């Protein structure tokens, strides 16, 4: 009898241990060159000044000995175009949201078309320069922006296929806006110094700089033997309505279930139509969207030890904060102390559940996403999304349950 009890206790203990989540450990590693250095910078440095990168150790999760679902074949995917690298440009906001709209075009109109990211970026620079004049130099001028810029720019200028406008010199494989933006910034700073607040003059000079590097965007295109303007291509071919897309954020600094501004430098036009919702609604909205066939454009912080290029996994390690403790307050702490910032925008295109944990398949334009086995993808565990992601863009029906709480 004692022997039988011993066996039962042993089996129970073994089962309990096997079901206990394995704790992650931290480690320091030297930075090693990857796709960004070996491919992107080599292409860029044929034309630009070399970029100096400091080689130093960094703190990260030791992913060895852990089994994460970083196999793309495990995930139920939503249709999307193949990943495209943003190169040496800070335009992830446009790559992710353009990818999102490509998926929407397939879902709504059953058309598969690769759209031009740089067409949007071109007109975003123009609009930003105009605002620089209007605010007398108090507008942040840089490469970064937000997903919410796409409906604003497309609503005014439309959109075209990639084949109609690549937006980069043909001799380059990847985009690089560092020198171009420095030139535009120098010009705008001179405008501010001399108080030459003439919008027509500023737009003319900025347009000249953009055309020299990116090329002149088309006013008319021909696609499938049909002629379109960028505006009619959006409305008649893609059949997307920009008013059908909603933005959500989650911060307890503002009242929940109201619209507020996302206070970020990249939100340079002070867009205040972000629906602010608690984190539990935030994560439920993301999950239900994906499970019901709607992809999600999402932006947030990626400067974390649990964010890894080699395994392509993103997690919140056990030595940081327990998953059960992630709530509105733990998010707010990181927003206020600066450890959560709006670093990067990506596109959620798939979902998988493993051992009771939700995982998301991420399409990512960043060069680091090309270091692993699945080029241009990452695998985010839900705790990473819940703690570190700041805002999302979704189709209206995908957000209906939470919008019904707000819009009466």
C-alpha positions in Angstrom: 0.0 0.0 0.0 2.8 2.4 0.9 4.5 1.5 -2.4 1.3 2.4 -4.3 0.9 5.7 -2.4 4.6 6.6 -3.2 4.1 5.9 -6.9 0.9 8.1 -6.9 2.7 10.9 -5.0 5.6 10.7 -7.4 3.4 10.9 -10.5 1.4 13.8 -9.0 4.6 15.7 -8.2 6.0 15.0 -11.7 2.8 16.2 -13.3 2.7 19.3 -11.2 6.3 20.2 -12.0 5.8 19.6 -15.7 2.8 21.9 -15.7 4.6 24.7 -13.9 5.7 27.4 -16.3 9.5 27.5 -16.6 11.0 30.7 -15.4 13.1 32.8 -17.7 16.5 34.0 -16.9 18.3 37.1 -18.1 21.7 37.2 -19.7 24.1 39.8 -21.2 25.1 39.3 -24.8 27.3 41.2 -27.3 25.4 42.7 -30.2 25.9 40.7 -33.4 25.3 41.9 -36.9 22.1 40.8 -38.6 20.0 41.5 -41.6 20.0 45.2 -40.9 23.8 45.5 -40.9 24.6 42.9 -43.5 21.9 43.8 -46.0 20.3 47.1 -45.4 23.3 49.2 -44.3 25.5 47.7 -47.0 22.9 48.8 -49.6 22.5 52.3 -48.0 26.3 52.9 -47.5 26.8 52.8 -51.3 25.0 56.1 -51.4 24.9 57.6 -47.8 27.5 58.2 -45.2 28.2 55.1 -43.1 26.1 54.7 -40.0 28.2 54.3 -36.8 26.8 51.6 -34.5 28.2 51.2 -31.0 29.1 47.6 -30.2 28.1 46.9 -26.6 26.5 44.3 -24.5 22.8 44.3 -23.9 20.5 42.6 -21.4 18.0 40.0 -22.8 16.1 36.9 -21.9 18.0 33.7 -22.2 15.7 31.8 -24.6 17.7 28.6 -24.6 15.9 25.6 -23.2 12.4 27.0 -23.8 9.8 25.9 -26.2 7.9 28.7 -27.8 5.4 28.4 -30.7 7.7 30.2 -33.2 6.5 28.1 -36.2 4.3 30.1 -38.5 2.6 26.9 -39.7 0.9 26.6 -36.2 -1.1 29.8 -36.7 -4.5 30.4 -38.2 -3.7 33.3 -40.6 -5.6 36.1 -42.1 -4.7 36.9 -45.7 -1.9 39.4 -46.1 0.7 40.3 -48.6 4.2 39.0 -48.1 6.4 41.0 -45.7 8.3 44.0 -47.1 11.3 45.5 -45.3 11.2 49.2 -44.5 14.9 49.5 -45.0 16.7 52.3 -43.2 13.6 54.5 -43.0 11.6 55.2 -39.9 8.3 54.6 -41.6 7.0 51.4 -39.9 3.7 53.2 -39.3 3.1 53.3 -43.0 4.3 49.8 -43.8 2.1 48.2 -41.1 -1.0 50.2 -41.9 -0.6 49.7 -45.6 -0.4 46.0 -45.0 -3.5 46.2 -42.9 -5.4 48.0 -45.7 -4.2 45.4 -48.2 -5.8 42.8 -46.0 -8.9 44.9 -45.8 -9.0 45.2 -49.6 -8.9 41.4 -49.9 -11.6 40.9 -47.2 -13.9 43.6 -48.5 -13.4 43.7 -52.3 -11.5 40.4 -52.8 -8.7 42.1 -54.6 -5.0 41.3 -54.0 -2.8 44.3 -54.7 0.5 45.5 -53.3 0.1 49.1 -52.4 2.7 51.8 -52.3 3.9 52.8 -48.9 6.0 55.7 -50.1 3.1 57.4 -51.8 1.6 57.9 -48.4 5.0 58.9 -46.9 5.5 61.5 -49.6 2.3 63.3 -48.8 2.8 62.9 -45.1 6.0 64.9 -45.4 4.2 67.6 -47.4 1.4 67.8 -44.8 3.9 68.0 -42.0 5.8 70.8 -43.6 2.5 72.7 -44.0 1.8 72.3 -40.3 5.3 73.4 -39.5 4.4 76.7 -41.1 1.0 77.0 -39.4 2.5 76.3 -36.0 5.4 78.6 -36.6 7.9 75.8 -36.2 6.3 74.0 -33.3 5.5 70.9 -35.3 7.8 67.9 -34.9 9.4 67.0 -38.3 10.7 63.5 -38.6 10.1 60.1 -40.3 7.8 58.8 -37.6 4.0 59.0 -37.6 1.0 57.0 -36.5 -1.4 54.4 -38.1 -4.1 57.1 -37.9 -2.2 59.1 -40.6 -3.3 56.6 -43.3 -7.1 57.5 -43.3 -6.1 61.2 -43.2 -3.7 61.0 -46.1 -5.6 58.6 -48.2 -8.8 60.6 -47.6 -7.1 63.6 -49.2 -4.6 62.2 -51.7 -5.8 58.6 -52.4 -3.4 55.7 -52.9 -1.8 53.8 -55.8 -0.3 50.4 -56.3 3.4 49.8 -55.6 4.1 49.2 -59.3 2.9 52.8 -60.0 5.1 54.4 -57.4 8.1 52.8 -55.6 9.2 56.0 -54.1 12.9 55.4 -54.1 15.9 55.6 -56.5 16.0 52.5 -58.7 19.6 51.9 -57.8 18.7 51.2 -54.2 17.2 48.0 -52.9 16.0 49.6 -49.6 14.6 53.0 -48.6 16.8 55.3 -46.6 15.5 58.8 -45.6 18.2 59.8 -43.2 19.9 62.3 -45.5 16.7 63.5 -47.1 15.0 64.2 -43.8 18.2 66.0 -42.5 18.1 68.2 -45.6 14.4 69.0 -45.1 14.9 69.6 -41.4 17.8 72.0 -42.1 15.7 73.9 -44.6 12.7 74.2 -42.2 15.0 75.3 -39.3 16.2 78.1 -41.6 12.6 79.0 -42.3 12.0 79.3 -38.6 15.2 81.3 -38.0 14.3 83.8 -40.7 10.6 83.8 -40.0 9.9 83.1 -43.7 6.4 81.7 -43.0 5.3 81.4 -46.6 3.5 78.1 -47.0 3.7 78.1 -50.8 7.4 78.7 -50.7 8.0 76.0 -48.1 5.9 73.4 -49.9 7.7 74.2 -53.2 11.1 73.6 -51.6 10.1 70.5 -49.7 8.5 69.1 -52.9 11.7 69.6 -54.7 13.7 67.7 -52.1 11.2 64.9 -52.1 11.0 64.6 -55.9 14.8 64.4 -56.1 15.0 61.4 -53.7 11.6 59.7 -54.0 10.4 60.8 -57.4 7.2 62.6 -58.3 4.0 60.7 -57.3 1.5 60.0 -60.2 -1.7 62.0 -60.6 -3.2 59.2 -62.8 -2.4 55.5 -63.1 -3.5 52.6 -65.3 -4.3 49.4 -63.5 -5.8 46.3 -65.2 -6.3 48.5 -68.3 -8.4 50.9 -66.4 -7.4 54.5 -65.7 -7.7 55.8 -62.2 -6.7 58.8 -60.1 -5.3 57.9 -56.7 -8.6 58.9 -55.2 -10.7 56.8 -57.5 -8.4 53.8 -57.1 -9.2 53.9 -53.4 -12.9 54.4 -53.8 -13.7 52.4 -57.0 -11.1 49.6 -57.0 -10.2 49.0 -53.4 -13.6 50.1 -52.2 -12.3 51.2 -48.8 -14.1 53.9 -46.7 -11.6 55.6 -44.4 -14.4 56.5 -42.0 -14.9 52.8 -41.3 -11.7 52.6 -39.3 -11.3 53.3 -35.6 -8.4 53.9 -33.3 -8.2 52.7 -29.7 -5.7 53.3 -26.9 -5.5 52.3 -23.3 -4.2 54.6 -20.6 -5.8 55.4 -17.2 -4.4 59.0 -17.4 -7.6 59.8 -19.3 -11.2 58.8 -18.7 -12.2 55.4 -20.2 -14.9 55.1 -22.9 -14.2 58.6 -24.2 -12.1 59.9 -27.1 -8.8 61.5 -26.3 -5.5 62.5 -27.9 -2.7 60.0 -28.1 0.1 62.1 -26.6 3.1 61.2 -28.7 5.6 63.1 -30.8 4.6 61.0 -33.8 1.0 62.2 -33.4 2.2 65.5 -34.6 -1.2 66.7 -35.8 -2.7 66.0 -32.3 -5.3 63.6 -33.5 -7.8 63.2 -30.6 -10.2 60.5 -31.9 -8.6 57.6 -30.0 -11.1 55.7 -28.0 -9.6 55.1 -24.6 -10.5 51.8 -23.1 -9.3 49.6 -20.2 -6.6 47.1 -20.9 -9.0 44.1 -20.5 -11.3 45.6 -23.2 -8.1 46.4 -25.2 -6.9 42.8 -25.3 -10.3 41.3 -25.7 -10.9 43.5 -28.8 -7.6 42.4 -30.3 -8.3 38.7 -29.7 -11.9 38.8 -30.9 -10.9 40.8 -34.0 -8.4 38.2 -35.1 -10.6 35.2 -34.2 -13.4 36.7 -36.3 -11.2 37.3 -39.4 -10.2 40.9 -38.9 -6.5 41.8 -38.8 -5.2 44.5 -36.5 -2.7 47.3 -37.0 -1.0 47.8 -33.6 1.7 50.1 -32.3 3.8 50.1 -29.1 7.1 49.4 -27.4 9.7 46.8 -28.5 12.7 47.9 -26.4 12.5 45.0 -24.1 14.7 42.0 -23.0 11.9 39.6 -24.0 11.9 40.8 -27.6 14.3 38.6 -29.6 15.3 38.7 -33.3 16.7 35.2 -33.5 13.8 33.3 -32.1 11.4 36.0 -33.3 9.5 35.7 -30.0 8.3 38.6 -27.8 7.3 37.8 -24.2 7.3 39.5 -20.8 9.7 37.4 -18.8 8.9 36.0 -15.4 11.6 38.2 -13.8 9.8 41.3 -14.9 6.1 41.1 -13.9 3.8 38.1 -13.5 1.2 37.9 -16.2 -1.6 37.9 -13.7 -0.4 41.3 -12.4 -0.5 43.1 -15.8 -3.4 45.6 -15.5 -4.1 49.3 -16.2 -1.8 50.4 -13.4 1.2 48.4 -14.4 0.8 49.7 -18.0 0.5 53.2 -16.7 3.6 52.9 -14.6 5.6 52.1 -17.7 4.0 54.8 -19.7 4.9 57.4 -17.1 8.4 56.4 -16.4 9.2 56.2 -20.1 9.9 52.5 -20.4 6.9 52.1 -22.7 7.0 54.4 -25.7 5.5 54.2 -29.2 8.6 52.6 -30.9 7.1 50.6 -33.6 3.9 49.7 -35.6 3.2 46.2 -36.8 0.4 44.1 -38.3 -1.3 41.2 -36.5 -2.2 38.6 -39.0 -2.7 35.3 -37.1 -3.5 33.6 -33.8 -2.6 30.4 -32.0 -3.3 29.1 -28.5 -0.7 26.9 -26.7 -1.1 25.5 -23.2 -3.8 28.1 -22.3 -1.6 31.0 -23.6 -2.6 33.2 -26.6 0.0 34.0 -29.2 -0.2 36.4 -32.1 1.5 36.1 -35.5 3.0 39.5 -36.4 4.0 40.8 -39.8 6.9 43.2 -39.2 8.7 45.5 -41.6 11.7 46.1 -39.3 15.1 44.7 -40.4 15.4 42.7 -37.2 12.4 40.6 -38.2 14.5 39.1 -41.0 17.1 37.5 -38.7 15.0 34.4 -37.9 13.5 31.5 -39.9 10.4 33.3 -41.0 11.5 36.5 -42.7 9.4 39.5 -41.8 7.4 37.8 -39.0 7.4 37.6 -35.2 5.5 35.7 -32.5 4.0 37.8 -29.7 2.7 36.2 -26.5 -0.4 37.9 -25.1 1.4 39.3 -22.1 3.7 41.3 -24.3 0.7 42.8 -26.2 -1.1 43.5 -23.0 1.7 45.3 -21.3 3.6 47.0 -24.1 1.3 47.8 -27.0 -0.2 51.3 -26.9 -2.8 51.7 -29.7 -4.6 49.8 -32.4 -6.5 50.5 -35.6 -9.4 48.1 -36.6 -12.4 47.9 -38.8 -15.6 49.2 -37.3 -17.3 45.8 -37.0 -14.3 44.4 -35.3 -14.6 46.9 -32.5 -18.4 46.9 -32.3 -18.7 45.4 -28.8 -16.6 48.1 -27.2 -17.9 50.9 -29.5 -21.4 50.0 -28.4 -20.4 51.0 -24.9 -19.2 54.4 -26.1 -21.4 55.4 -29.1 -25.0 55.6 -28.0 
